[in-house]
C-alpha cells in the first residue's frame, strides 16, 4: 500500500522526468551550429563481431575450456581410483586448489586480452572518425535518431 510520502515521491519523480523529456523535445537539430559539427554513430557490437582478434580470442577460450574439461574428467578419474579415504580427501583438496588456480588463470588471461582488444577497437574508432572529419562518435545503440553511420568504415579498419 502506498503511503502519502511514497505517493509524493513518485509524483515528484514523474514531474521531473516529464519536465526533462519536455526540455529534451524543445532542443532541435537546427540548433547545431553551422560550424560543421559532424556526428557519427558506430554499431560497436557489429564491429566486435567482425573483429578477427575477437574471433581468435573466442577460439582460444573454447580450446582452453575444452582442456579444462578434460583435466576435470581426468581429476575425477583419479579421485574415483583412490580407495584410501584419507588419501582421497588429500587428493580432492589438492585438485580443487589446482582447479581454482587454472580457472583464475584462464579468466585473468581472457580479461587481459579482451581489455587489449577493447582498447584497440576504441582507438580504431577514434582514428577512423577523425580521418573522416567527425567531431563526435556515439554508440549506435544509444542513438535514437541522427548521426552518420560509420560502422562499415570502422569495421574495415578493425579487421
C-alpha positions, 0 to 999 in steps of 0.5 A: 500500500502506498503511503502519502510520502511514497505517493509524493515521491513518485509524483515528484519523480514523474514531474521531473522526468516529464519536465526533462523529456519536455526540455529534451523535445524543445532542443532541435537539430537546427540548433547545431551550429553551422560550424560543421559539427559532424556526428557519427554513430558506430554499431560497436557490437557489429564491429566486435563481431567482425573483429578477427582478434575477437574471433581468435580470442573466442577460439582460444577460450573454447580450446582452453575450456575444452582442456579444462574439461578434460583435466576435470574428467581426468581429476575425477578419474583419479579421485574415483581410483583412490580407495584410501579415504584419507588419501582421497580427501588429500587428493580432492583438496589438492585438485580443487586448489589446482582447479581454482588456480587454472580457472583464475588463470584462464579468466585473468588471461581472457580479461587481459586480452579482451581489455587489449582488444577493447582498447584497440577497437576504441582507438580504431574508432577514434582514428577512423572518425577523425580521418573522416572529419567527425567531431563526435562518435556515439554508440549506435545503440544509444542513438535514437535518431541522427548521426552518420553511420560509420560502422562499415568504415570502422569495421574495415579498419578493425579487421 
